[in-house]
Amino acid sequence: MVAVYSVLALTAVGLVSTTSASASCDSGALNTTVGTYTTDLKDIRRDIWISGRQVSERIVRPEASPRAD
């Protein structure tokens, strides 16, 4: 249950287009111009490409604080 979105930006001609690579049940995926974000309920993994090499980075979400009802 992971959602993956990729964004392709074509800035050479001033045209920006976004494309969805794949998606499944989870919501909360982030669309950005830096690469691919893979998210689930606990963490986000960001895959970016620098000089033709893939660099992965894991971003841990802070735990949600309890809500006062």
PDB file of N, CA, C and O in Angstrom:
ATOM      1  N   MET A   1       0.825  -1.188   0.000  1.00  0.00           N
ATOM      2  CA  MET A   1       0.000   0.000   0.000  1.00  0.00           C
ATOM      3  C   MET A   1       0.867   1.249   0.000  1.00  0.00           C
ATOM      4  O   MET A   1       0.921   1.992   0.980  1.00  0.00           O
ATOM      5  N   VAL A   2       1.515   1.452  -1.077  1.00  0.00           N
ATOM      6  CA  VAL A   2       2.413   2.592  -1.214  1.00  0.00           C
ATOM      7  C   VAL A   2       2.041   3.336  -2.473  1.00  0.00           C
ATOM      8  O   VAL A   2       1.750   2.725  -3.501  1.00  0.00           O
ATOM      9  N   ALA A   3       2.048   4.638  -2.398  1.00  0.00           N
ATOM     10  CA  ALA A   3       1.746   5.442  -3.580  1.00  0.00           C
ATOM     11  C   ALA A   3       3.028   6.057  -4.104  1.00  0.00           C
ATOM     12  O   ALA A   3       3.827   6.600  -3.341  1.00  0.00           O
ATOM     13  N   VAL A   4       3.212   5.969  -5.375  1.00  0.00           N
ATOM     14  CA  VAL A   4       4.412   6.527  -5.996  1.00  0.00           C
ATOM     15  C   VAL A   4       3.985   7.472  -7.095  1.00  0.00           C
ATOM     16  O   VAL A   4       3.203   7.103  -7.972  1.00  0.00           O
ATOM     17  N   TYR A   5       4.488   8.677  -7.054  1.00  0.00           N
ATOM     18  CA  TYR A   5       4.206   9.663  -8.083  1.00  0.00           C
ATOM     19  C   TYR A   5       5.524  10.210  -8.597  1.00  0.00           C
ATOM     20  O   TYR A   5       6.446  10.463  -7.822  1.00  0.00           O
ATOM     21  N   SER A   6       5.607  10.386  -9.874  1.00  0.00           N
ATOM     22  CA  SER A   6       6.794  11.023 -10.418  1.00  0.00           C
ATOM     23  C   SER A   6       6.379  12.243 -11.205  1.00  0.00           C
ATOM     24  O   SER A   6       5.299  12.287 -11.794  1.00  0.00           O
ATOM     25  N   VAL A   7       7.242  13.223 -11.206  1.00  0.00           N
ATOM     26  CA  VAL A   7       6.952  14.475 -11.883  1.00  0.00           C
ATOM     27  C   VAL A   7       8.043  14.724 -12.896  1.00  0.00           C
ATOM     28  O   VAL A   7       9.230  14.673 -12.574  1.00  0.00           O
ATOM     29  N   LEU A   8       7.640  14.992 -14.109  1.00  0.00           N
ATOM     30  CA  LEU A   8       8.580  15.262 -15.184  1.00  0.00           C
ATOM     31  C   LEU A   8       8.409  16.707 -15.599  1.00  0.00           C
ATOM     32  O   LEU A   8       7.325  17.113 -16.017  1.00  0.00           O
ATOM     33  N   ALA A   9       9.465  17.478 -15.487  1.00  0.00           N
ATOM     34  CA  ALA A   9       9.398  18.894 -15.845  1.00  0.00           C
ATOM     35  C   ALA A   9      10.236  19.135 -17.086  1.00  0.00           C
ATOM     36  O   ALA A   9      11.428  18.829 -17.107  1.00  0.00           O
ATOM     37  N   LEU A  10       9.620  19.676 -18.108  1.00  0.00           N
ATOM     38  CA  LEU A  10      10.323  20.011 -19.341  1.00  0.00           C
ATOM     39  C   LEU A  10      10.456  21.529 -19.393  1.00  0.00           C
ATOM     40  O   LEU A  10       9.572  22.226 -19.891  1.00  0.00           O
ATOM     41  N   THR A  11      11.556  22.020 -18.878  1.00  0.00           N
ATOM     42  CA  THR A  11      11.718  23.463 -18.784  1.00  0.00           C
ATOM     43  C   THR A  11      12.479  24.046 -19.955  1.00  0.00           C
ATOM     44  O   THR A  11      12.541  25.268 -20.092  1.00  0.00           O
ATOM     45  N   ALA A  12      13.054  23.223 -20.794  1.00  0.00           N
ATOM     46  CA  ALA A  12      13.845  23.734 -21.913  1.00  0.00           C
ATOM     47  C   ALA A  12      12.982  24.558 -22.858  1.00  0.00           C
ATOM     48  O   ALA A  12      13.450  25.544 -23.427  1.00  0.00           O
ATOM     49  N   VAL A  13      11.734  24.163 -23.028  1.00  0.00           N
ATOM     50  CA  VAL A  13      10.845  24.894 -23.922  1.00  0.00           C
ATOM     51  C   VAL A  13       9.792  25.672 -23.143  1.00  0.00           C
ATOM     52  O   VAL A  13       8.846  26.205 -23.724  1.00  0.00           O
ATOM     53  N   GLY A  14       9.959  25.736 -21.826  1.00  0.00           N
ATOM     54  CA  GLY A  14       9.022  26.475 -20.994  1.00  0.00           C
ATOM     55  C   GLY A  14       7.739  25.718 -20.713  1.00  0.00           C
ATOM     56  O   GLY A  14       6.767  26.297 -20.228  1.00  0.00           O
ATOM     57  N   LEU A  15       7.727  24.440 -21.009  1.00  0.00           N
ATOM     58  CA  LEU A  15       6.533  23.625 -20.812  1.00  0.00           C
ATOM     59  C   LEU A  15       6.758  22.714 -19.620  1.00  0.00           C
ATOM     60  O   LEU A  15       7.766  22.011 -19.555  1.00  0.00           O
ATOM     61  N   VAL A  16       5.836  22.722 -18.686  1.00  0.00           N
ATOM     62  CA  VAL A  16       5.943  21.856 -17.514  1.00  0.00           C
ATOM     63  C   VAL A  16       4.790  20.865 -17.559  1.00  0.00           C
ATOM     64  O   VAL A  16       3.622  21.249 -17.614  1.00  0.00           O
ATOM     65  N   SER A  17       5.134  19.606 -17.534  1.00  0.00           N
ATOM     66  CA  SER A  17       4.090  18.580 -17.534  1.00  0.00           C
ATOM     67  C   SER A  17       4.329  17.638 -16.370  1.00  0.00           C
ATOM     68  O   SER A  17       5.474  17.360 -16.013  1.00  0.00           O
ATOM     69  N   THR A  18       3.266  17.155 -15.787  1.00  0.00           N
ATOM     70  CA  THR A  18       3.387  16.202 -14.690  1.00  0.00           C
ATOM     71  C   THR A  18       2.764  14.893 -15.132  1.00  0.00           C
ATOM     72  O   THR A  18       1.765  14.874 -15.851  1.00  0.00           O
ATOM     73  N   THR A  19       3.361  13.808 -14.695  1.00  0.00           N
ATOM     74  CA  THR A  19       2.838  12.494 -15.042  1.00  0.00           C
ATOM     75  C   THR A  19       2.854  11.604 -13.814  1.00  0.00           C
ATOM     76  O   THR A  19       3.803  11.633 -13.030  1.00  0.00           O
ATOM     77  N   SER A  20       1.830  10.834 -13.652  1.00  0.00           N
ATOM     78  CA  SER A  20       1.727   9.917 -12.522  1.00  0.00           C
ATOM     79  C   SER A  20       2.262   8.560 -12.942  1.00  0.00           C
ATOM     80  O   SER A  20       1.731   7.944 -13.866  1.00  0.00           O
ATOM     81  N   ALA A  21       3.309   8.087 -12.273  1.00  0.00           N
ATOM     82  CA  ALA A  21       3.917   6.806 -12.634  1.00  0.00           C
ATOM     83  C   ALA A  21       3.026   5.647 -12.203  1.00  0.00           C
ATOM     84  O   ALA A  21       2.689   4.783 -13.013  1.00  0.00           O
ATOM     85  N   SER A  22       2.648   5.629 -10.938  1.00  0.00           N
ATOM     86  CA  SER A  22       1.763   4.580 -10.441  1.00  0.00           C
ATOM     87  C   SER A  22       1.173   5.034  -9.120  1.00  0.00           C
ATOM     88  O   SER A  22       1.722   5.903  -8.443  1.00  0.00           O
ATOM     89  N   ALA A  23       0.059   4.441  -8.767  1.00  0.00           N
ATOM     90  CA  ALA A  23      -0.580   4.800  -7.508  1.00  0.00           C
ATOM     91  C   ALA A  23      -1.324   3.592  -6.970  1.00  0.00           C
ATOM     92  O   ALA A  23      -1.853   2.785  -7.735  1.00  0.00           O
ATOM     93  N   SER A  24      -1.363   3.469  -5.642  1.00  0.00           N
ATOM     94  CA  SER A  24      -2.153   2.413  -5.034  1.00  0.00           C
ATOM     95  C   SER A  24      -3.006   3.011  -3.926  1.00  0.00           C
ATOM     96  O   SER A  24      -3.381   4.181  -4.005  1.00  0.00           O
ATOM     97  N   CYS A  25      -3.320   2.235  -2.898  1.00  0.00           N
ATOM     98  CA  CYS A  25      -4.357   2.608  -1.938  1.00  0.00           C
ATOM     99  C   CYS A  25      -4.055   3.837  -1.087  1.00  0.00           C
ATOM    100  O   CYS A  25      -4.972   4.583  -0.745  1.00  0.00           O
ATOM    101  N   ASP A  26      -2.793   4.062  -0.740  1.00  0.00           N
ATOM    102  CA  ASP A  26      -2.484   5.117   0.220  1.00  0.00           C
ATOM    103  C   ASP A  26      -2.634   6.501  -0.373  1.00  0.00           C
ATOM    104  O   ASP A  26      -2.403   6.719  -1.562  1.00  0.00           O
ATOM    105  N   SER A  27      -3.022   7.427   0.478  1.00  0.00           N
ATOM    106  CA  SER A  27      -3.051   8.825   0.078  1.00  0.00           C
ATOM    107  C   SER A  27      -1.884   9.522   0.750  1.00  0.00           C
ATOM    108  O   SER A  27      -1.205   8.923   1.584  1.00  0.00           O
ATOM    109  N   GLY A  28      -1.644  10.758   0.407  1.00  0.00           N
ATOM    110  CA  GLY A  28      -0.593  11.518   1.055  1.00  0.00           C
ATOM    111  C   GLY A  28       0.706  11.538   0.297  1.00  0.00           C
ATOM    112  O   GLY A  28       1.718  11.970   0.847  1.00  0.00           O
ATOM    113  N   ALA A  29       0.726  11.092  -0.939  1.00  0.00           N
ATOM    114  CA  ALA A  29       1.962  11.159  -1.719  1.00  0.00           C
ATOM    115  C   ALA A  29       2.227  12.601  -2.113  1.00  0.00           C
ATOM    116  O   ALA A  29       1.298  13.377  -2.337  1.00  0.00           O
ATOM    117  N   LEU A  30       3.482  12.944  -2.194  1.00  0.00           N
ATOM    118  CA  LEU A  30       3.867  14.313  -2.495  1.00  0.00           C
ATOM    119  C   LEU A  30       4.366  14.412  -3.924  1.00  0.00           C
ATOM    120  O   LEU A  30       5.220  13.636  -4.352  1.00  0.00           O
ATOM    121  N   ASN A  31       3.825  15.371  -4.654  1.00  0.00           N
ATOM    122  CA  ASN A  31       4.294  15.619  -6.010  1.00  0.00           C
ATOM    123  C   ASN A  31       5.271  16.783  -5.973  1.00  0.00           C
ATOM    124  O   ASN A  31       4.923  17.873  -5.520  1.00  0.00           O
ATOM    125  N   THR A  32       6.470  16.563  -6.437  1.00  0.00           N
ATOM    126  CA  THR A  32       7.458  17.625  -6.479  1.00  0.00           C
ATOM    127  C   THR A  32       8.212  17.552  -7.789  1.00  0.00           C
ATOM    128  O   THR A  32       8.014  16.630  -8.580  1.00  0.00           O
ATOM    129  N   THR A  33       9.068  18.516  -8.014  1.00  0.00           N
ATOM    130  CA  THR A  33       9.847  18.525  -9.240  1.00  0.00           C
ATOM    131  C   THR A  33      11.245  17.954  -9.039  1.00  0.00           C
ATOM    132  O   THR A  33      12.050  17.987  -9.969  1.00  0.00           O
ATOM    133  N   VAL A  34      11.560  17.433  -7.857  1.00  0.00           N
ATOM    134  CA  VAL A  34      12.909  16.938  -7.610  1.00  0.00           C
ATOM    135  C   VAL A  34      13.051  15.445  -7.836  1.00  0.00           C
ATOM    136  O   VAL A  34      14.173  14.939  -7.864  1.00  0.00           O
ATOM    137  N   GLY A  35      11.956  14.729  -7.996  1.00  0.00           N
ATOM    138  CA  GLY A  35      12.107  13.300  -8.225  1.00  0.00           C
ATOM    139  C   GLY A  35      10.874  12.532  -7.832  1.00  0.00           C
ATOM    140  O   GLY A  35       9.752  12.969  -8.086  1.00  0.00           O
ATOM    141  N   THR A  36      11.077  11.401  -7.219  1.00  0.00           N
ATOM    142  CA  THR A  36       9.982  10.503  -6.862  1.00  0.00           C
ATOM    143  C   THR A  36       9.895  10.390  -5.350  1.00  0.00           C
ATOM    144  O   THR A  36      10.894  10.128  -4.681  1.00  0.00           O
ATOM    145  N   TYR A  37       8.705  10.588  -4.817  1.00  0.00           N
ATOM    146  CA  TYR A  37       8.474  10.381  -3.395  1.00  0.00           C
ATOM    147  C   TYR A  37       7.647   9.115  -3.217  1.00  0.00           C
ATOM    148  O   TYR A  37       6.621   8.931  -3.873  1.00  0.00           O
ATOM    149  N   THR A  38       8.097   8.262  -2.339  1.00  0.00           N
ATOM    150  CA  THR A  38       7.334   7.075  -1.984  1.00  0.00           C
ATOM    151  C   THR A  38       6.946   7.222  -0.525  1.00  0.00           C
ATOM    152  O   THR A  38       7.806   7.437   0.329  1.00  0.00           O
ATOM    153  N   THR A  39       5.670   7.110  -0.234  1.00  0.00           N
ATOM    154  CA  THR A  39       5.237   7.379   1.129  1.00  0.00           C
ATOM    155  C   THR A  39       4.326   6.275   1.648  1.00  0.00           C
ATOM    156  O   THR A  39       3.557   5.683   0.891  1.00  0.00           O
ATOM    157  N   ASP A  40       4.420   6.007   2.930  1.00  0.00           N
ATOM    158  CA  ASP A  40       3.434   5.185   3.602  1.00  0.00           C
ATOM    159  C   ASP A  40       3.070   5.909   4.893  1.00  0.00           C
ATOM    160  O   ASP A  40       3.311   7.111   5.004  1.00  0.00           O
ATOM    161  N   LEU A  41       2.507   5.222   5.855  1.00  0.00           N
ATOM    162  CA  LEU A  41       2.040   5.911   7.052  1.00  0.00           C
ATOM    163  C   LEU A  41       3.170   6.361   7.960  1.00  0.00           C
ATOM    164  O   LEU A  41       2.965   7.257   8.779  1.00  0.00           O
ATOM    165  N   LYS A  42       4.342   5.781   7.849  1.00  0.00           N
ATOM    166  CA  LYS A  42       5.416   6.066   8.792  1.00  0.00           C
ATOM    167  C   LYS A  42       6.529   6.936   8.227  1.00  0.00           C
ATOM    168  O   LYS A  42       7.050   7.793   8.941  1.00  0.00           O
ATOM    169  N   ASP A  43       6.901   6.750   6.997  1.00  0.00           N
ATOM    170  CA  ASP A  43       8.044   7.491   6.491  1.00  0.00           C
ATOM    171  C   ASP A  43       7.894   7.788   5.009  1.00  0.00           C
ATOM    172  O   ASP A  43       7.033   7.236   4.324  1.00  0.00           O
ATOM    173  N   ILE A  44       8.732   8.651   4.549  1.00  0.00           N
ATOM    174  CA  ILE A  44       8.770   9.029   3.140  1.00  0.00           C
ATOM    175  C   ILE A  44      10.170   8.736   2.632  1.00  0.00           C
ATOM    176  O   ILE A  44      11.155   9.086   3.282  1.00  0.00           O
ATOM    177  N   ARG A  45      10.263   8.103   1.488  1.00  0.00           N
ATOM    178  CA  ARG A  45      11.562   7.875   0.871  1.00  0.00           C
ATOM    179  C   ARG A  45      11.621   8.685  -0.413  1.00  0.00           C
ATOM    180  O   ARG A  45      10.757   8.565  -1.281  1.00  0.00           O
ATOM    181  N   ARG A  46      12.641   9.502  -0.516  1.00  0.00           N
ATOM    182  CA  ARG A  46      12.773  10.365  -1.679  1.00  0.00           C
ATOM    183  C   ARG A  46      13.895   9.850  -2.564  1.00  0.00           C
ATOM    184  O   ARG A  46      15.012   9.627  -2.098  1.00  0.00           O
ATOM    185  N   ASP A  47      13.594   9.662  -3.836  1.00  0.00           N
ATOM    186  CA  ASP A  47      14.587   9.241  -4.812  1.00  0.00           C
ATOM    187  C   ASP A  47      14.812  10.389  -5.785  1.00  0.00           C
ATOM    188  O   ASP A  47      13.881  10.826  -6.462  1.00  0.00           O
ATOM    189  N   ILE A  48      16.030  10.872  -5.854  1.00  0.00           N
ATOM    190  CA  ILE A  48      16.349  11.938  -6.794  1.00  0.00           C
ATOM    191  C   ILE A  48      17.533  11.507  -7.641  1.00  0.00           C
ATOM    192  O   ILE A  48      18.290  10.614  -7.260  1.00  0.00           O
ATOM    193  N   TRP A  49      17.684  12.127  -8.758  1.00  0.00           N
ATOM    194  CA  TRP A  49      18.771  11.787  -9.670  1.00  0.00           C
ATOM    195  C   TRP A  49      19.703  12.980  -9.800  1.00  0.00           C
ATOM    196  O   TRP A  49      19.279  14.074 -10.173  1.00  0.00           O
ATOM    197  N   ILE A  50      20.966  12.764  -9.492  1.00  0.00           N
ATOM    198  CA  ILE A  50      21.977  13.810  -9.581  1.00  0.00           C
ATOM    199  C   ILE A  50      23.048  13.322 -10.535  1.00  0.00           C
ATOM    200  O   ILE A  50      23.675  12.289 -10.298  1.00  0.00           O
ATOM    201  N   SER A  51      23.256  14.051 -11.597  1.00  0.00           N
ATOM    202  CA  SER A  51      24.269  13.706 -12.604  1.00  0.00           C
ATOM    203  C   SER A  51      24.108  12.272 -13.107  1.00  0.00           C
ATOM    204  O   SER A  51      25.094  11.558 -13.289  1.00  0.00           O
ATOM    205  N   GLY A  52      22.869  11.858 -13.327  1.00  0.00           N
ATOM    206  CA  GLY A  52      22.611  10.533 -13.863  1.00  0.00           C
ATOM    207  C   GLY A  52      22.658   9.412 -12.853  1.00  0.00           C
ATOM    208  O   GLY A  52      22.458   8.254 -13.218  1.00  0.00           O
ATOM    209  N   ARG A  53      22.920   9.722 -11.579  1.00  0.00           N
ATOM    210  CA  ARG A  53      22.959   8.691 -10.534  1.00  0.00           C
ATOM    211  C   ARG A  53      21.782   8.874  -9.596  1.00  0.00           C
ATOM    212  O   ARG A  53      21.423   9.996  -9.239  1.00  0.00           O
ATOM    213  N   GLN A  54      21.184   7.757  -9.199  1.00  0.00           N
ATOM    214  CA  GLN A  54      20.048   7.817  -8.289  1.00  0.00           C
ATOM    215  C   GLN A  54      20.542   7.922  -6.851  1.00  0.00           C
ATOM    216  O   GLN A  54      21.393   7.146  -6.416  1.00  0.00           O
ATOM    217  N   VAL A  55      20.002   8.881  -6.127  1.00  0.00           N
ATOM    218  CA  VAL A  55      20.341   9.089  -4.724  1.00  0.00           C
ATOM    219  C   VAL A  55      19.048   8.955  -3.929  1.00  0.00           C
ATOM    220  O   VAL A  55      18.072   9.649  -4.211  1.00  0.00           O
ATOM    221  N   SER A  56      19.033   8.068  -2.938  1.00  0.00           N
ATOM    222  CA  SER A  56      17.844   7.847  -2.130  1.00  0.00           C
ATOM    223  C   SER A  56      18.040   8.452  -0.754  1.00  0.00           C
ATOM    224  O   SER A  56      19.139   8.438  -0.200  1.00  0.00           O
ATOM    225  N   GLU A  57      16.962   8.978  -0.215  1.00  0.00           N
ATOM    226  CA  GLU A  57      16.998   9.610   1.092  1.00  0.00           C
ATOM    227  C   GLU A  57      15.709   9.250   1.812  1.00  0.00           C
ATOM    228  O   GLU A  57      14.624   9.340   1.236  1.00  0.00           O
ATOM    229  N   ARG A  58      15.824   8.848   3.058  1.00  0.00           N
ATOM    230  CA  ARG A  58      14.644   8.503   3.838  1.00  0.00           C
ATOM    231  C   ARG A  58      14.318   9.659   4.768  1.00  0.00           C
ATOM    232  O   ARG A  58      15.175  10.134   5.514  1.00  0.00           O
ATOM    233  N   ILE A  59      13.081  10.101   4.717  1.00  0.00           N
ATOM    234  CA  ILE A  59      12.623  11.197   5.561  1.00  0.00           C
ATOM    235  C   ILE A  59      11.625  10.608   6.551  1.00  0.00           C
ATOM    236  O   ILE A  59      10.576  10.107   6.148  1.00  0.00           O
ATOM    237  N   VAL A  60      11.941  10.665   7.834  1.00  0.00           N
ATOM    238  CA  VAL A  60      11.068  10.093   8.854  1.00  0.00           C
ATOM    239  C   VAL A  60      10.105  11.166   9.324  1.00  0.00           C
ATOM    240  O   VAL A  60      10.507  12.265   9.706  1.00  0.00           O
ATOM    241  N   ARG A  61       8.840  10.830   9.290  1.00  0.00           N
ATOM    242  CA  ARG A  61       7.828  11.784   9.748  1.00  0.00           C
ATOM    243  C   ARG A  61       7.816  11.834  11.268  1.00  0.00           C
ATOM    244  O   ARG A  61       7.947  10.798  11.920  1.00  0.00           O
ATOM    245  N   PRO A  62       7.664  13.012  11.835  1.00  0.00           N
ATOM    246  CA  PRO A  62       7.507  13.094  13.293  1.00  0.00           C
ATOM    247  C   PRO A  62       6.171  12.483  13.700  1.00  0.00           C
ATOM    248  O   PRO A  62       5.188  12.569  12.964  1.00  0.00           O
ATOM    249  N   GLU A  63       6.146  11.878  14.857  1.00  0.00           N
ATOM    250  CA  GLU A  63       4.902  11.282  15.341  1.00  0.00           C
ATOM    251  C   GLU A  63       3.877  12.383  15.579  1.00  0.00           C
ATOM    252  O   GLU A  63       4.213  13.472  16.043  1.00  0.00           O
ATOM    253  N   ALA A  64       2.642  12.089  15.261  1.00  0.00           N
ATOM    254  CA  ALA A  64       1.569  13.069  15.455  1.00  0.00           C
ATOM    255  C   ALA A  64       1.312  13.236  16.946  1.00  0.00           C
ATOM    256  O   ALA A  64       1.272  12.264  17.700  1.00  0.00           O
ATOM    257  N   SER A  65       1.141  14.478  17.350  1.00  0.00           N
ATOM    258  CA  SER A  65       0.848  14.729  18.758  1.00  0.00           C
ATOM    259  C   SER A  65      -0.616  14.387  19.026  1.00  0.00           C
ATOM    260  O   SER A  65      -1.457  14.536  18.139  1.00  0.00           O
ATOM    261  N   PRO A  66      -0.928  13.935  20.232  1.00  0.00           N
ATOM    262  CA  PRO A  66      -2.319  13.585  20.545  1.00  0.00           C
ATOM    263  C   PRO A  66      -3.223  14.810  20.467  1.00  0.00           C
ATOM    264  O   PRO A  66      -2.847  15.908  20.879  1.00  0.00           O
ATOM    265  N   ARG A  67      -4.406  14.603  19.938  1.00  0.00           N
ATOM    266  CA  ARG A  67      -5.361  15.711  19.805  1.00  0.00           C
ATOM    267  C   ARG A  67      -6.276  15.748  21.011  1.00  0.00           C
ATOM    268  O   ARG A  67      -6.697  14.708  21.517  1.00  0.00           O
ATOM    269  N   ALA A  68      -6.578  16.938  21.464  1.00  0.00           N
ATOM    270  CA  ALA A  68      -7.536  17.099  22.555  1.00  0.00           C
ATOM    271  C   ALA A  68      -8.929  17.190  21.947  1.00  0.00           C
ATOM    272  O   ALA A  68      -9.219  18.105  21.176  1.00  0.00           O
ATOM    273  N   ASP A  69      -9.778  16.249  22.291  1.00  0.00           N
ATOM    274  CA  ASP A  69     -11.143  16.239  21.728  1.00  0.00           C
ATOM    275  C   ASP A  69     -12.109  16.946  22.638  1.00  0.00           C
ATOM    276  O   ASP A  69     -13.297  17.035  22.327  1.00  0.00           O
TER     277      ASP A  69
END
